Amino acid sequence: VAGFPAINADVQRLLAYDFKLLGFGTLLIVGVILMLLLRALVAPIYLLATVILNYAASLGIGVLVLQHIFGNEIAWPVPLVSFIVLVAVGADYNMLLVSRLREESTANIRLGVLRTV
C-alpha cells in the first residue's frame, strides 16, 4: 500500500494513460506541421507512417533482443521514452528532408530528388 513498489505501480498506471494522449497529440501536431509545410494532405500521412513504422520496428527489435535473446524484461518507461525520441528525430528529419526537396526541385523534380538525397 505504501513505499516504492506502490509509487512505481501508480506512476506506471498514469504513464500508460498519458502515453495514449501523448502519442495522439504528438502525431496530430506533427501531422499539422507537415501539412502546412508540404501544402498537401496525403504526403504527411506517408511521412507519419514512416515514423510510426520506425517506432514499431525499433520496439520490436528491442523486445526480440532483450526479452527473447537475453531473457530480460524491457523496463516499462522504455516504450514512452523511445516514442518521444524516435518521433522527434524522425519527424524532424522528415521535415528537413522535405523542405530541402522543395528548395532543390524548383525546375526539375528528378534533379531535385538527386540533390536532396
C-alpha positions as CSV (number, residue, x, y, z in Angstrom):
1,V,0.0,0.0,0.0
2,A,2.9,2.3,0.5
3,G,6.6,2.6,-0.4
4,F,8.4,2.4,-3.7
5,P,6.5,-0.5,-5.2
6,A,3.2,1.2,-4.7
7,I,4.5,4.5,-6.1
8,N,6.1,2.7,-9.0
9,A,2.7,1.0,-9.8
10,D,0.9,4.3,-9.7
11,V,3.4,6.0,-11.9
12,Q,3.3,3.1,-14.4
13,R,-0.5,3.3,-14.5
14,L,-0.6,7.0,-15.0
15,L,2.1,6.9,-17.8
16,A,0.2,4.2,-19.6
17,Y,-2.8,6.5,-19.8
18,D,-0.6,9.6,-20.6
19,F,1.1,7.6,-23.4
20,K,-2.1,7.4,-25.4
21,L,-2.7,11.1,-25.0
22,L,0.9,12.0,-25.8
23,G,1.1,9.7,-28.8
24,F,-2.1,11.1,-30.3
25,G,-1.2,14.7,-29.6
26,T,2.3,14.3,-30.9
27,L,1.2,12.7,-34.1
28,L,-1.6,15.3,-34.6
29,I,0.8,18.3,-34.1
30,V,3.5,16.8,-36.3
31,G,0.9,16.0,-38.9
32,V,-0.5,19.5,-39.0
33,I,3.0,21.0,-39.2
34,L,3.8,18.6,-42.1
35,M,0.5,19.6,-43.8
36,L,1.4,23.2,-43.6
37,L,5.0,22.7,-44.7
38,L,4.1,20.4,-47.6
39,R,0.7,22.1,-48.5
40,A,-0.7,18.6,-49.1
41,L,-2.9,16.0,-47.3
42,V,-1.6,12.6,-48.5
43,A,2.2,13.1,-48.2
44,P,2.1,13.9,-44.4
45,I,0.2,10.7,-43.8
46,Y,3.0,8.7,-45.5
47,L,5.7,10.6,-43.6
48,L,3.9,9.9,-40.3
49,A,3.5,6.3,-41.3
50,T,7.3,6.0,-41.7
51,V,7.8,7.5,-38.2
52,I,5.3,5.0,-36.7
53,L,6.8,2.1,-38.5
54,N,10.2,3.2,-37.3
55,Y,8.9,3.2,-33.7
56,A,7.2,-0.2,-34.1
57,A,10.3,-1.8,-35.7
58,S,12.7,-0.4,-33.1
59,L,10.5,-1.5,-30.2
60,G,10.0,-4.9,-31.8
61,I,13.8,-5.4,-32.2
62,G,14.3,-4.3,-28.6
63,V,11.8,-6.9,-27.4
64,L,13.4,-9.5,-29.6
65,V,16.9,-8.8,-28.4
66,L,16.3,-8.1,-24.7
67,Q,13.4,-10.5,-23.9
68,H,14.0,-13.4,-26.2
69,I,17.8,-13.5,-26.6
70,F,19.0,-12.1,-23.2
71,G,15.9,-13.1,-21.2
72,N,15.4,-9.7,-19.5
73,E,12.2,-7.7,-19.4
74,I,12.0,-4.3,-21.1
75,A,11.5,-1.6,-18.4
76,W,8.0,-0.1,-18.5
77,P,9.2,3.5,-19.4
78,V,11.1,2.4,-22.5
79,P,8.1,2.5,-24.9
80,L,7.2,6.0,-23.9
81,V,10.7,7.4,-23.9
82,S,11.6,5.7,-27.2
83,F,8.3,7.0,-28.8
84,I,9.2,10.6,-27.8
85,V,12.8,10.3,-29.1
86,L,12.0,8.5,-32.3
87,V,9.1,10.6,-33.3
88,A,11.0,13.8,-32.5
89,V,14.1,12.7,-34.5
90,G,12.0,11.1,-37.3
91,A,9.6,14.0,-37.8
92,D,12.5,16.5,-37.7
93,Y,14.4,14.5,-40.3
94,N,11.3,14.3,-42.5
95,M,10.6,18.0,-42.2
96,L,14.2,18.8,-43.1
97,L,14.3,16.4,-46.0
98,V,11.0,17.6,-47.5
99,S,11.9,21.3,-47.1
100,R,15.3,20.6,-48.8
101,L,13.5,18.8,-51.6
102,R,11.2,21.8,-52.2
103,E,14.3,24.0,-52.4
104,E,16.1,21.8,-54.8
105,S,13.3,20.8,-57.1
106,T,12.2,24.2,-58.5
107,A,12.9,23.4,-62.1
108,N,13.3,19.6,-62.3
109,I,11.9,17.2,-59.7
110,R,14.3,14.4,-60.7
111,L,17.3,16.6,-60.3
112,G,15.9,17.9,-57.1
113,V,15.5,14.4,-55.6
114,L,19.1,13.5,-56.6
115,R,20.5,16.7,-55.0
116,T,18.4,16.2,-51.9
117,V,19.4,12.6,-51.4
